[in-house]
Amino acid sequence: IELFQEKDLKFTMDDVAEKLKISKKTIYSCFESKEDLLIAVTDEVFSSIYEEKERIMNSDLPTAEKLATVMTALPGQYETADFRKLEGLDEKYPAVSRRVDEYLNSNWEPITDLYCKGIVEGKLREISLPVLQMMFSSSISAFISEGNLKKANISYKEALEAMMDILMKGMKVRKDD
């Protein structure tokens, strides 16, 4: 993660070996390739995200706020990570990109449960959950792979917050806001 922050996806296995103060041969005894290493890092990042989501689910936040917070959960150690640096991931490391997509398109049950609870409470209106999931997953994919955030000079965290604001409030001014 530190090397990624320093060098984007351009870090080498030599860089990893130097950073960890181990031989490159030792790294290759655990990972066949840089892509395998990146998959392991992806799994670790999403494991931390799921832990953060669980913490939020068990919090006392109001349902709508909890929903927005769960959908954009980033553990503290990743809040400053510049995920905009993942631009080109799908071209350079397609297996990693597929793994990210798998994570983005799975584990929607807690979100669905919160959404349904929000409807029962009268805090959320009925919408198409499949469309919400597609919009959310596609937005995250666009944030990390197309360089749009860099061009707009928007951080990943700012983009997440703006996306959730739009998803939760829409664009239309409402009298109850």
Secondary structure, DSSP 8 states (H G I E B T S, - for coil): -HHHHHHGGG--HHHHHHHHTS-HHHHHHH-SSHHHHHHHHHHHHHHHHHHHHHHHHTS---HHHHHHHHHT---GGGTT--GGGGTTHHHH-HHHHHHHHHHHTS--HHHHHHHHHHHHTTSS----HHHHHHHHHHHHHHHHHSSHHHHHT--HHHHHHHHHHHHHH-SS--TT-
